[in-house]
Amino acid sequence: MKKLLLLLSAFIHFTLFATAQTSVTHDQHMQWWRDARFGMFIHWGVYAVPAGVYNGHPVNRASEWIMNRAKIPVAVYQQYAQSFNPVKYDPDAWVKLAKEAGMKYIVITAKHHDGFALFRTSASKWNVVDATPYGKDLLEPLAAACRKYGIKLGFYYSQAQDWNNPGGAAARKVAAEGWANPDSAKIDAYTRAHSGHWDPAQSTRPMDEYIDQVAVPQVRELLTNYGDLGVLWWDTPTHMTDAYAKKLQALLALQSHIITNDRLKRPNFPGDYKTPEQRIPGQDELDGRDWETCMTMNGSWGYKSTDHKWKSTATLVRNLVDIASKGGNYLLNVGPTAEGEFPQESIHALKEIGAWMKVNGEAIYGTQSSPLPPLAWGRCTRKEGKNGTILYLSVFDWPANGKLTVPGVEGKVKSARLLVGNVLLKTMMGKDGLVIDLPAEAPEKIASVVKVEVE
């Protein structure tokens, strides 16, 4: 019995030690990503050629889904590749702009659901080198530019959905309204009967062969040919099985430090972080896991010529602050044109975000979630140190009376100052919390940051 107890004690000790080691390792593994808080998403591919319009009719929803939404036959869609010639592509300028905007990492669609690869691949001829007049790998120079500017690079990869390479899955979406196809009812009936496919050319081999002959080789190429990567961003596990997912998961050993999201195969492959899309979760939704909101600047991920509903810079910056205040990351999207240019609206917004980040970035980078109750006038982020806590108060609504009341502050306040101009501010404890005397005018129209050091 004594020997059994000793063995049991040793097992428990080992288990606790291993768990602690795993936790520490995971925290170290995630540290750069948590510190970054802000990244650029890039949705780019052949869908930039139709740019949301098919047969002269705008197709609703995001442009990168046009092939599925308009049920474009494989042979017809592949003709767009002949017009995909991004001669204005300047990866150095792209990465430099991301860096100047305050972004710390980039994730680009190496292959989206249309199956088109932006890289040289031996697994399929449906790629930028073999199928377009451009004829060059688009990811190699981007990887070089990221190394030059110290930006982490990540690849988005659609591991299950592939509407061009036979055997790939297809989400069963009804034909889009607004493009006047008289056969839409017939097409929708076909997609229901054929696992979401609308063209017999998509189903000439089974999905297990697609996984083995396209997905696995291409992910291996991505993890082998472009140097160290920061992120592998899976998307839409349509018809995925655990067996398929295990084959792709095994490839991560090629870059054991790489961070992955939660979209390989739910729920058994949770990855390192969750991915709410086009929304910022409420405080009640947060469960302690790392998370990242991905969001568009207008309404489409890929370039869409008819989409002019651009978010204001104020909205984009305040989204970033809101997300950081809840401990999340913000992956903000750009959809380049078929010629390889960022839309001017995106460039303008990124430059304005960069101007704000240049002054106020310390309120975002390396911060943790707010320890305070909800704030009617703005958001709070924090940093913990040996000598106390730093609170960054991002004020959206400047108080008319010049008094900023901050509930929930405990401990002695050592100092409070505006990040703009490093202006020292007076403080006192009031009945509703810390009260900070502010200037009459907000130094930043979008969000003015007050840095408060607390023992």
C-alpha positions as CSV (number, residue, x, y, z in Angstrom):
1,M,0.0,0.0,0.0
2,K,2.8,2.4,0.9
3,K,4.5,1.7,-2.4
4,L,1.2,2.3,-4.2
5,L,0.7,5.6,-2.4
6,L,4.3,6.7,-3.3
7,L,3.6,5.9,-7.0
8,L,0.3,7.7,-6.9
9,S,2.0,10.7,-5.3
10,A,4.7,10.7,-7.9
11,F,2.1,10.5,-10.7
12,I,0.1,13.4,-9.3
13,H,3.3,15.5,-8.9
14,F,4.4,14.7,-12.5
15,T,0.9,15.5,-13.8
16,L,0.8,18.9,-12.0
17,F,4.4,19.7,-13.1
18,A,3.6,18.8,-16.8
19,T,0.4,20.9,-16.7
20,A,2.3,23.8,-15.3
21,Q,5.1,23.4,-17.9
22,T,2.5,23.2,-20.7
23,S,0.8,26.4,-19.3
24,V,4.1,28.3,-19.2
25,T,5.1,27.0,-22.6
26,H,1.7,28.1,-24.1
27,D,2.0,31.6,-22.5
28,Q,5.5,32.0,-23.9
29,H,4.3,30.7,-27.3
30,M,1.5,33.3,-27.3
31,Q,3.4,36.2,-25.9
32,W,4.4,38.1,-29.2
33,W,0.8,37.7,-30.4
34,R,-0.7,39.0,-27.2
35,D,1.7,41.9,-27.1
36,A,0.9,42.8,-30.8
37,R,-2.8,43.4,-30.4
38,F,-3.1,44.7,-34.0
39,G,-2.7,43.0,-37.3
40,M,-3.5,43.3,-41.0
41,F,-5.7,40.8,-42.9
42,I,-5.3,40.7,-46.7
43,H,-7.9,39.0,-48.8
44,W,-6.6,38.7,-52.4
45,G,-7.1,36.5,-55.3
46,V,-8.8,35.9,-58.7
47,Y,-12.1,37.2,-57.2
48,A,-10.6,40.7,-57.4
49,V,-11.1,40.5,-61.2
50,P,-14.9,40.3,-61.2
51,A,-14.8,42.5,-58.0
52,G,-18.3,41.5,-57.0
53,V,-20.0,41.7,-60.4
54,Y,-21.0,38.8,-62.6
55,N,-22.6,39.1,-66.0
56,G,-23.1,42.8,-65.4
57,H,-25.0,42.3,-62.2
58,P,-23.7,43.0,-58.6
59,V,-23.7,39.9,-56.5
60,N,-24.6,40.4,-52.9
61,R,-22.3,39.5,-49.9
62,A,-18.5,39.6,-49.9
63,S,-16.8,39.5,-53.3
64,E,-14.5,36.5,-52.5
65,W,-17.7,34.3,-52.3
66,I,-18.8,35.4,-55.8
67,M,-18.1,32.0,-57.4
68,N,-20.3,30.2,-54.8
69,R,-23.0,32.9,-54.6
70,A,-23.4,33.2,-58.4
71,K,-22.8,29.5,-58.9
72,I,-20.2,30.3,-61.6
73,P,-19.1,27.1,-63.5
74,V,-15.4,26.1,-62.9
75,A,-14.4,26.6,-66.5
76,V,-15.9,30.1,-66.6
77,Y,-14.4,31.2,-63.3
78,Q,-11.0,30.0,-64.2
79,Q,-11.0,32.4,-67.2
80,Y,-10.7,35.3,-64.7
81,A,-7.2,34.2,-64.0
82,Q,-6.2,35.4,-67.4
83,S,-7.0,38.9,-66.3
84,F,-5.3,38.6,-62.9
85,N,-2.0,40.4,-63.6
86,P,-1.0,42.4,-60.5
87,V,1.8,44.4,-62.1
88,K,1.3,47.2,-59.5
89,Y,2.0,44.8,-56.6
90,D,4.5,46.4,-54.3
91,P,4.9,44.1,-51.2
92,D,7.5,46.5,-49.7
93,A,4.9,49.3,-49.7
94,W,2.2,47.1,-48.3
95,V,4.3,46.0,-45.4
96,K,5.7,49.5,-44.7
97,L,2.1,50.8,-44.7
98,A,1.1,48.1,-42.2
99,K,4.0,49.0,-40.0
100,E,3.3,52.7,-40.1
101,A,-0.3,51.9,-39.2
102,G,0.9,50.3,-36.0
103,M,0.2,46.7,-37.1
104,K,2.6,44.0,-35.9
105,Y,1.6,41.1,-38.1
106,I,0.0,40.3,-41.5
107,V,-2.2,37.4,-42.5
108,I,-2.8,36.9,-46.2
109,T,-5.1,34.5,-48.1
110,A,-2.5,32.0,-49.5
111,K,-5.5,30.1,-50.7
112,H,-9.2,31.1,-50.3
113,H,-12.3,29.0,-51.0
114,D,-12.0,29.4,-54.7
115,G,-8.9,27.2,-54.4
116,F,-6.6,29.7,-56.2
117,A,-3.1,29.7,-54.7
118,L,-1.1,32.9,-54.5
119,F,2.1,30.8,-54.5
120,R,4.1,28.3,-56.5
121,T,2.7,24.9,-55.8
122,S,3.2,21.4,-57.3
123,A,-0.1,20.2,-56.0
124,S,-2.4,22.1,-58.5
125,K,-2.1,24.1,-61.6
126,W,-4.7,26.5,-60.3
127,N,-2.2,29.0,-59.0
128,V,-0.7,32.4,-59.8
129,V,2.4,31.0,-61.4
130,D,0.8,28.5,-63.8
131,A,-2.7,30.1,-64.4
132,T,-2.0,33.8,-64.8
133,P,0.0,36.1,-67.1
134,Y,1.8,37.4,-64.0
135,G,3.5,34.0,-63.5
136,K,5.3,34.7,-60.2
137,D,4.9,33.6,-56.6
138,L,3.2,36.5,-54.7
139,L,4.2,35.3,-51.2
140,E,8.0,35.1,-51.6
141,P,8.5,38.9,-51.9
142,L,5.9,39.5,-49.2
143,A,7.8,37.2,-46.8
144,A,11.0,39.1,-47.6
145,A,9.3,42.5,-47.0
146,C,8.0,41.3,-43.6
147,R,11.5,40.2,-42.6
148,K,12.8,43.6,-43.6
149,Y,10.4,45.6,-41.5
150,G,10.1,43.2,-38.6
151,I,6.5,42.2,-39.2
152,K,5.3,38.7,-38.4
153,L,3.8,36.9,-41.4
154,G,0.8,34.5,-41.3
155,F,-1.0,32.5,-44.0
156,Y,-4.7,32.0,-44.3
157,Y,-5.5,28.6,-45.8
158,S,-8.9,27.2,-46.8
159,Q,-8.2,23.6,-45.8
160,A,-11.7,22.1,-46.7
161,Q,-13.6,24.4,-49.1
162,D,-12.1,24.5,-52.5
163,W,-14.5,25.2,-55.4
164,N,-12.0,24.6,-58.3
165,N,-9.8,21.7,-57.3
166,P,-11.9,18.5,-57.5
167,G,-12.8,16.9,-54.2
168,G,-12.8,20.1,-52.2
169,A,-15.8,20.9,-50.1
170,A,-18.4,23.6,-50.9
171,A,-20.7,25.3,-48.4
172,R,-24.3,24.9,-49.5
173,K,-25.3,28.5,-50.1
174,V,-28.3,29.4,-52.2
175,A,-27.8,31.3,-55.4
176,A,-27.5,35.1,-54.7
177,E,-30.3,37.4,-55.5
178,G,-29.7,40.3,-57.9
179,W,-27.9,38.7,-60.8
180,A,-30.9,37.5,-62.8
181,N,-30.0,33.8,-63.4
182,P,-33.2,32.1,-64.7
183,D,-31.8,28.7,-63.6
184,S,-31.2,29.7,-59.9
185,A,-33.9,27.3,-58.6
186,K,-32.5,24.4,-60.6
187,I,-28.9,25.2,-59.4
188,D,-30.0,25.4,-55.8
189,A,-31.7,22.0,-56.1
190,Y,-28.5,20.6,-57.5
191,T,-26.4,22.0,-54.6
192,R,-28.7,20.4,-52.1
193,A,-28.3,17.1,-53.8
194,H,-24.6,17.3,-54.2
195,S,-23.1,18.4,-50.9
196,G,-23.1,22.1,-51.9
197,H,-21.4,21.6,-55.3
198,W,-23.0,23.2,-58.3
199,D,-20.7,22.0,-61.1
200,P,-20.1,18.3,-61.8
201,A,-16.4,19.2,-62.4
202,Q,-16.1,19.8,-58.7
203,S,-16.9,16.3,-57.7
204,T,-14.7,14.1,-59.9
205,R,-12.7,12.8,-57.0
206,P,-13.5,12.1,-53.3
207,M,-12.6,14.6,-50.5
208,D,-10.0,12.3,-49.0
209,E,-8.0,12.4,-52.2
210,Y,-8.3,16.2,-52.2
211,I,-6.9,16.3,-48.6
212,D,-4.0,14.0,-49.5
213,Q,-3.2,15.4,-52.9
214,V,-3.9,19.2,-52.5
215,A,-4.4,20.4,-49.0
216,V,-1.6,18.4,-47.2
217,P,1.1,19.1,-49.9
218,Q,0.2,22.8,-50.1
219,V,0.3,23.3,-46.3
220,R,3.6,21.6,-46.3
221,E,4.8,24.0,-49.0
222,L,3.6,27.0,-47.0
223,L,5.3,25.8,-43.9
224,T,8.6,25.0,-45.7
225,N,9.2,27.6,-48.4
226,Y,8.7,31.0,-46.8
227,G,10.8,31.1,-43.6
228,D,9.5,31.4,-40.1
229,L,5.8,32.1,-39.9
230,G,3.8,33.6,-37.1
231,V,0.3,32.3,-37.8
232,L,-1.5,29.7,-39.8
233,W,-5.2,30.8,-40.1
234,W,-7.5,27.9,-41.1
235,D,-10.9,28.7,-42.4
236,T,-14.3,27.0,-42.7
237,P,-14.1,23.3,-41.8
238,T,-16.9,22.3,-44.2
239,H,-17.2,18.5,-44.3
240,M,-13.9,18.1,-42.4
241,T,-13.4,15.0,-40.3
242,D,-11.0,14.4,-37.4
243,A,-9.0,12.2,-39.6
244,Y,-8.5,14.9,-42.2
245,A,-7.7,17.5,-39.5
246,K,-5.1,15.2,-37.9
247,K,-3.2,15.0,-41.2
248,L,-3.0,18.8,-41.4
249,Q,-2.3,19.3,-37.7
250,A,0.7,16.9,-38.0
251,L,2.3,19.3,-40.4
252,L,2.6,22.0,-37.7
253,A,5.6,20.1,-36.4
254,L,7.5,21.8,-39.4
255,Q,7.1,25.1,-37.4
256,S,6.4,24.1,-33.9
257,H,6.2,27.7,-32.7
258,I,3.4,28.7,-35.1
259,I,0.1,29.9,-33.7
260,T,-3.2,28.6,-35.1
261,N,-6.8,29.6,-34.8
262,D,-9.9,27.6,-34.0
263,R,-11.2,26.8,-37.5
264,L,-9.4,23.6,-38.4
265,K,-12.1,21.3,-37.1
266,R,-14.5,22.2,-34.4
267,P,-14.7,21.3,-31.5
268,N,-11.8,18.8,-31.2
269,F,-9.1,21.1,-32.7
270,P,-9.5,24.4,-30.7
271,G,-6.1,25.9,-31.8
272,D,-4.6,28.7,-29.8
273,Y,-7.3,31.4,-30.1
274,K,-10.9,32.0,-31.0
275,T,-12.0,34.1,-34.0
276,P,-15.2,36.1,-33.7
277,E,-15.9,37.6,-37.2
278,Q,-17.2,41.1,-38.0
279,R,-18.1,41.7,-34.3
280,I,-16.6,42.5,-31.0
281,P,-17.8,40.1,-28.3
282,G,-19.4,41.4,-25.1
283,Q,-17.7,41.0,-21.7
284,D,-20.1,38.2,-20.8
285,E,-18.9,36.1,-23.8
286,L,-15.2,36.1,-22.8
287,D,-14.1,32.8,-21.2
288,G,-10.4,33.4,-20.6
289,R,-9.3,32.0,-24.0
290,D,-7.2,34.2,-26.4
291,W,-9.3,35.7,-29.1
292,E,-9.1,37.9,-32.2
293,T,-11.8,39.9,-34.0
294,C,-11.3,39.9,-37.7
295,M,-13.2,42.7,-39.5
296,T,-13.5,44.5,-42.8
297,M,-13.1,48.2,-43.4
298,N,-16.2,48.3,-45.6
299,G,-18.6,45.3,-46.2
300,S,-16.4,42.9,-48.2
301,W,-13.2,41.0,-47.5
302,G,-12.1,40.8,-51.1
303,Y,-12.0,43.9,-53.4
304,K,-15.6,44.9,-54.4
305,S,-16.0,47.7,-56.8
306,T,-19.5,48.5,-55.7
307,D,-18.9,48.6,-52.0
308,H,-18.4,52.2,-50.7
309,K,-19.6,51.8,-47.2
310,W,-16.3,52.5,-45.5
311,K,-16.0,52.7,-41.7
312,S,-14.7,56.0,-40.3
313,T,-11.2,56.2,-38.8
314,A,-12.8,57.0,-35.5
315,T,-14.8,53.7,-35.6
316,L,-11.7,51.7,-36.6
317,V,-9.5,53.2,-33.8
318,R,-12.3,52.8,-31.2
319,N,-12.8,49.2,-32.2
320,L,-9.1,48.6,-31.6
321,V,-9.3,50.2,-28.2
322,D,-12.5,48.3,-27.3
323,I,-10.9,45.0,-28.3
324,A,-7.7,45.6,-26.4
325,S,-9.7,46.6,-23.3
326,K,-11.2,43.1,-23.4
327,G,-7.9,41.4,-23.9
328,G,-8.3,40.6,-27.6
329,N,-6.5,41.3,-30.9
330,Y,-7.9,43.2,-33.9
331,L,-7.2,41.8,-37.4
332,L,-8.3,44.5,-39.8
333,N,-8.8,43.6,-43.5
334,V,-7.6,45.1,-46.8
335,G,-8.8,43.8,-50.1
336,P,-6.3,44.7,-52.9
337,T,-7.4,45.1,-56.5
338,A,-6.5,42.7,-59.3
339,E,-3.7,45.1,-60.3
340,G,-2.2,44.7,-56.8
341,E,-3.1,48.0,-55.2
342,F,-4.8,48.8,-51.9
343,P,-7.9,50.9,-52.3
344,Q,-7.3,54.6,-51.6
345,E,-9.9,54.5,-48.8
346,S,-7.9,51.8,-47.0
347,I,-4.7,53.6,-47.4
348,H,-6.2,56.8,-46.0
349,A,-7.6,55.0,-43.0
350,L,-4.4,53.2,-42.3
351,K,-2.4,56.4,-42.3
352,E,-4.8,58.1,-39.9
353,I,-4.8,55.0,-37.6
354,G,-1.0,55.2,-37.7
355,A,-1.0,58.8,-36.7
356,W,-3.1,57.9,-33.6
357,M,-1.0,54.9,-32.8
358,K,2.3,56.8,-33.0
359,V,1.2,58.8,-30.0
360,N,-1.0,56.4,-28.2
361,G,0.4,52.9,-29.1
362,E,1.6,52.2,-25.6
363,A,-2.1,52.1,-24.5
364,I,-2.5,49.1,-26.9
365,Y,0.7,47.1,-27.2
366,G,1.5,44.6,-24.5
367,T,-1.7,45.6,-22.5
368,Q,-4.1,43.4,-20.7
369,S,-7.9,43.7,-20.2
370,S,-9.5,46.4,-18.1
371,P,-9.8,45.8,-14.3
372,L,-12.5,48.4,-14.0
373,P,-16.3,48.3,-14.3
374,P,-17.8,49.4,-17.7
375,L,-16.9,53.1,-18.5
376,A,-19.5,55.2,-20.1
377,W,-17.0,57.7,-21.5
378,G,-14.5,55.2,-23.1
379,R,-12.3,52.2,-22.4
380,C,-9.4,51.1,-20.2
381,T,-6.3,48.9,-20.8
382,R,-3.7,48.1,-18.3
383,K,-0.1,46.9,-17.7
384,E,1.2,45.2,-14.6
385,G,4.7,45.9,-13.2
386,K,6.8,45.4,-10.1
387,N,5.9,48.8,-8.8
388,G,2.2,48.7,-9.5
389,T,-0.4,49.0,-12.3
390,I,-0.6,51.4,-15.2
391,L,-4.1,52.2,-16.4
392,Y,-4.6,53.7,-19.9
393,L,-7.9,55.5,-20.0
394,S,-9.0,56.1,-23.6
395,V,-11.6,58.8,-23.5
396,F,-14.0,58.8,-26.3
397,D,-16.5,61.3,-24.8
398,W,-14.6,64.3,-23.3
399,P,-16.4,65.5,-20.1
400,A,-17.9,69.0,-20.6
401,N,-17.1,69.9,-17.0
402,G,-13.5,68.9,-17.2
403,K,-13.8,66.2,-14.6
404,L,-13.2,62.6,-15.5
405,T,-14.6,60.2,-13.0
406,V,-13.0,56.7,-13.0
407,P,-14.8,54.1,-10.8
408,G,-13.0,51.1,-9.3
409,V,-9.5,52.5,-8.9
410,E,-7.9,51.1,-5.8
411,G,-4.5,52.0,-4.4
412,K,-2.6,55.2,-4.3
413,V,-2.4,57.2,-7.5
414,K,1.2,58.2,-8.2
415,S,0.6,60.2,-11.3
416,A,-1.8,60.9,-14.1
417,R,-0.9,62.5,-17.4
418,L,-2.0,62.8,-21.0
419,L,0.0,60.8,-23.5
420,V,-0.3,63.8,-25.9
421,G,2.4,66.2,-24.7
422,N,3.0,64.2,-21.5
423,V,0.9,66.8,-19.6
424,L,0.6,66.1,-15.9
425,L,-2.9,66.1,-14.5
426,K,-4.4,66.7,-11.0
427,T,-6.3,63.9,-9.3
428,M,-8.4,63.4,-6.2
429,M,-10.5,60.6,-4.8
430,G,-14.3,61.4,-4.9
431,K,-17.3,59.5,-3.7
432,D,-17.8,57.8,-7.1
433,G,-14.1,57.0,-7.7
434,L,-10.9,58.7,-8.9
435,V,-11.5,62.2,-10.3
436,I,-9.0,63.6,-12.9
437,D,-9.0,67.2,-13.9
438,L,-8.8,67.5,-17.7
439,P,-8.1,70.4,-20.0
440,A,-11.2,72.1,-21.6
441,E,-10.5,70.6,-25.0
442,A,-9.7,67.0,-25.9
443,P,-6.2,66.7,-27.5
444,E,-7.4,63.9,-29.7
445,K,-10.8,63.9,-31.4
446,I,-10.9,60.1,-31.8
447,A,-9.7,59.1,-28.4
448,S,-7.5,60.9,-25.9
449,V,-5.4,58.7,-23.6
450,V,-4.8,59.4,-19.9
451,K,-2.0,57.3,-18.3
452,V,-2.6,56.7,-14.6
453,E,0.1,55.0,-12.5
454,V,-1.2,53.3,-9.4
455,E,0.8,51.7,-6.6
